[in-house]
Amino acid sequence: MKNDGKNTNKGKSGDRLSHEPCPDRDSHPIIPPRGDYQTLHSFHKAEVVYDITFRFAHKFLARGDRTIDQMIQAARSGKKNVLEGSKAGLASKETEIKLTSVARASLEEVLDDYRDYLRVREHREWAKDSREALYVRRLGRKLPQTYELYREFVETRPSEVVANIAICLIHQANYLIDQQLRRLERDFLAQGGLRERMFQARLRHRRPNPPGP
């Protein structure tokens, strides 16, 4: 067959519509590739806080004490809202920021419950740079973060020690969530919300393709 200089090998590199993604759509996605909460250190840390709080509340608080349910539900909210926020970020950056902020507030509520427990019983809360707190901080840097790292302490130490461990971990979780919120705010300022991305995508779709060489 005579080769007239045109690309006749359609279905390979010349057939962009069939075999290659559209550059505009992939480089400017309407729905960003988010939602994998399992990669978030904040989620792992919040999950450890929930696991410890569930056991602490049932082990050290009196049966019938309403604080049991309150602490467990607040700790659960801290974990679940990180998860839900990450998933919601697939469609709405605003919702992701809102739910992540709810997670932060829920963990702050649990933190106050642990502090109340220590204060009314006249137990000592560890200073930030105490030997005990530094040990938990080092343990908190190990990956992956799971309850197994703390199981022995939760099951064998007195309540004031377990409460202080939980307090240290909540501080770590809150620090991670604060960093996450700052990043989400920067992303929102740079990328806008879903409606804004949809509008920009429509403009790109309607824009005529530049003439070829």
Contacts in CASP RR format, 6 or more apart in sequence:
PFRMAT RR
TARGET T0000
AUTHOR 0000-0000-0000
METHOD contacts of the structure
MODEL  1
MKNDGKNTNKGKSGDRLSHEPCPDRDSHPIIPPRGDYQTLHSFHKAEVVY
DITFRFAHKFLARGDRTIDQMIQAARSGKKNVLEGSKAGLASKETEIKLT
SVARASLEEVLDDYRDYLRVREHREWAKDSREALYVRRLGRKLPQTYELY
REFVETRPSEVVANIAICLIHQANYLIDQQLRRLERDFLAQGGLRERMFQ
ARLRHRRPNPPGP
1 8 0 8 1.000
7 14 0 8 1.000
11 18 0 8 1.000
11 19 0 8 1.000
12 19 0 8 1.000
13 19 0 8 1.000
13 20 0 8 1.000
16 22 0 8 1.000
24 204 0 8 1.000
24 205 0 8 1.000
25 201 0 8 1.000
28 197 0 8 1.000
28 200 0 8 1.000
28 201 0 8 1.000
28 204 0 8 1.000
29 197 0 8 1.000
30 194 0 8 1.000
30 197 0 8 1.000
30 198 0 8 1.000
30 201 0 8 1.000
31 90 0 8 1.000
31 91 0 8 1.000
31 194 0 8 1.000
32 89 0 8 1.000
32 90 0 8 1.000
32 191 0 8 1.000
34 86 0 8 1.000
34 89 0 8 1.000
34 90 0 8 1.000
34 96 0 8 1.000
35 86 0 8 1.000
35 87 0 8 1.000
35 89 0 8 1.000
35 90 0 8 1.000
36 86 0 8 1.000
37 43 0 8 1.000
37 82 0 8 1.000
37 83 0 8 1.000
37 85 0 8 1.000
37 86 0 8 1.000
37 87 0 8 1.000
40 82 0 8 1.000
40 86 0 8 1.000
40 176 0 8 1.000
40 180 0 8 1.000
41 145 0 8 1.000
41 176 0 8 1.000
42 82 0 8 1.000
42 103 0 8 1.000
42 173 0 8 1.000
42 176 0 8 1.000
42 177 0 8 1.000
42 180 0 8 1.000
43 79 0 8 1.000
43 82 0 8 1.000
43 83 0 8 1.000
43 86 0 8 1.000
44 144 0 8 1.000
44 145 0 8 1.000
44 146 0 8 1.000
45 140 0 8 1.000
45 145 0 8 1.000
45 169 0 8 1.000
45 172 0 8 1.000
45 173 0 8 1.000
45 176 0 8 1.000
46 75 0 8 1.000
46 78 0 8 1.000
46 79 0 8 1.000
46 82 0 8 1.000
46 103 0 8 1.000
46 107 0 8 1.000
46 173 0 8 1.000
46 177 0 8 1.000
47 79 0 8 1.000
47 145 0 8 1.000
47 146 0 8 1.000
47 147 0 8 1.000
48 145 0 8 1.000
48 146 0 8 1.000
48 147 0 8 1.000
48 149 0 8 1.000
48 150 0 8 1.000
48 169 0 8 1.000
49 75 0 8 1.000
49 78 0 8 1.000
49 79 0 8 1.000
49 107 0 8 1.000
49 110 0 8 1.000
49 166 0 8 1.000
49 169 0 8 1.000
49 170 0 8 1.000
49 173 0 8 1.000
50 72 0 8 1.000
50 75 0 8 1.000
50 76 0 8 1.000
50 78 0 8 1.000
50 79 0 8 1.000
51 147 0 8 1.000
52 147 0 8 1.000
52 150 0 8 1.000
52 154 0 8 1.000
52 162 0 8 1.000
52 165 0 8 1.000
52 166 0 8 1.000
52 169 0 8 1.000
53 71 0 8 1.000
53 72 0 8 1.000
53 75 0 8 1.000
53 110 0 8 1.000
53 166 0 8 1.000
54 72 0 8 1.000
54 75 0 8 1.000
55 154 0 8 1.000
55 155 0 8 1.000
56 71 0 8 1.000
56 154 0 8 1.000
56 159 0 8 1.000
56 162 0 8 1.000
56 163 0 8 1.000
56 166 0 8 1.000
57 67 0 8 1.000
57 68 0 8 1.000
57 71 0 8 1.000
57 72 0 8 1.000
58 68 0 8 1.000
59 159 0 8 1.000
60 117 0 8 1.000
60 159 0 8 1.000
60 162 0 8 1.000
60 163 0 8 1.000
61 67 0 8 1.000
61 68 0 8 1.000
61 71 0 8 1.000
67 113 0 8 1.000
70 113 0 8 1.000
71 110 0 8 1.000
71 113 0 8 1.000
74 106 0 8 1.000
74 107 0 8 1.000
74 109 0 8 1.000
74 110 0 8 1.000
74 113 0 8 1.000
75 106 0 8 1.000
75 107 0 8 1.000
75 110 0 8 1.000
77 102 0 8 1.000
77 103 0 8 1.000
77 106 0 8 1.000
78 102 0 8 1.000
78 103 0 8 1.000
78 104 0 8 1.000
78 106 0 8 1.000
78 107 0 8 1.000
78 110 0 8 1.000
79 103 0 8 1.000
80 103 0 8 1.000
81 99 0 8 1.000
81 100 0 8 1.000
81 102 0 8 1.000
81 103 0 8 1.000
81 106 0 8 1.000
82 99 0 8 1.000
82 100 0 8 1.000
82 103 0 8 1.000
82 177 0 8 1.000
84 99 0 8 1.000
85 95 0 8 1.000
85 96 0 8 1.000
85 98 0 8 1.000
85 99 0 8 1.000
85 100 0 8 1.000
85 103 0 8 1.000
86 96 0 8 1.000
88 95 0 8 1.000
88 96 0 8 1.000
88 99 0 8 1.000
89 95 0 8 1.000
89 96 0 8 1.000
91 194 0 8 1.000
92 193 0 8 1.000
92 194 0 8 1.000
93 184 0 8 1.000
93 187 0 8 1.000
93 188 0 8 1.000
93 191 0 8 1.000
93 192 0 8 1.000
93 193 0 8 1.000
93 194 0 8 1.000
94 188 0 8 1.000
94 193 0 8 1.000
96 184 0 8 1.000
97 181 0 8 1.000
97 184 0 8 1.000
97 185 0 8 1.000
97 188 0 8 1.000
100 177 0 8 1.000
100 180 0 8 1.000
100 181 0 8 1.000
100 184 0 8 1.000
101 181 0 8 1.000
103 177 0 8 1.000
104 174 0 8 1.000
104 177 0 8 1.000
104 178 0 8 1.000
104 181 0 8 1.000
107 170 0 8 1.000
107 173 0 8 1.000
107 174 0 8 1.000
107 177 0 8 1.000
108 174 0 8 1.000
110 166 0 8 1.000
110 170 0 8 1.000
111 167 0 8 1.000
111 170 0 8 1.000
111 171 0 8 1.000
111 174 0 8 1.000
114 163 0 8 1.000
114 166 0 8 1.000
114 167 0 8 1.000
114 170 0 8 1.000
115 125 0 8 1.000
115 167 0 8 1.000
117 123 0 8 1.000
117 159 0 8 1.000
117 163 0 8 1.000
118 124 0 8 1.000
118 125 0 8 1.000
118 160 0 8 1.000
118 163 0 8 1.000
118 164 0 8 1.000
119 125 0 8 1.000
121 160 0 8 1.000
123 159 0 8 1.000
123 160 0 8 1.000
123 163 0 8 1.000
124 160 0 8 1.000
125 164 0 8 1.000
125 167 0 8 1.000
126 132 0 8 1.000
126 133 0 8 1.000
126 164 0 8 1.000
126 167 0 8 1.000
126 168 0 8 1.000
127 133 0 8 1.000
132 161 0 8 1.000
132 164 0 8 1.000
133 164 0 8 1.000
133 168 0 8 1.000
136 164 0 8 1.000
136 165 0 8 1.000
136 168 0 8 1.000
136 169 0 8 1.000
137 168 0 8 1.000
137 172 0 8 1.000
139 149 0 8 1.000
139 150 0 8 1.000
140 149 0 8 1.000
140 169 0 8 1.000
140 172 0 8 1.000
142 149 0 8 1.000
147 154 0 8 1.000
150 165 0 8 1.000
150 169 0 8 1.000
153 161 0 8 1.000
153 162 0 8 1.000
153 165 0 8 1.000
154 162 0 8 1.000
154 165 0 8 1.000
157 165 0 8 1.000
191 197 0 8 1.000
END
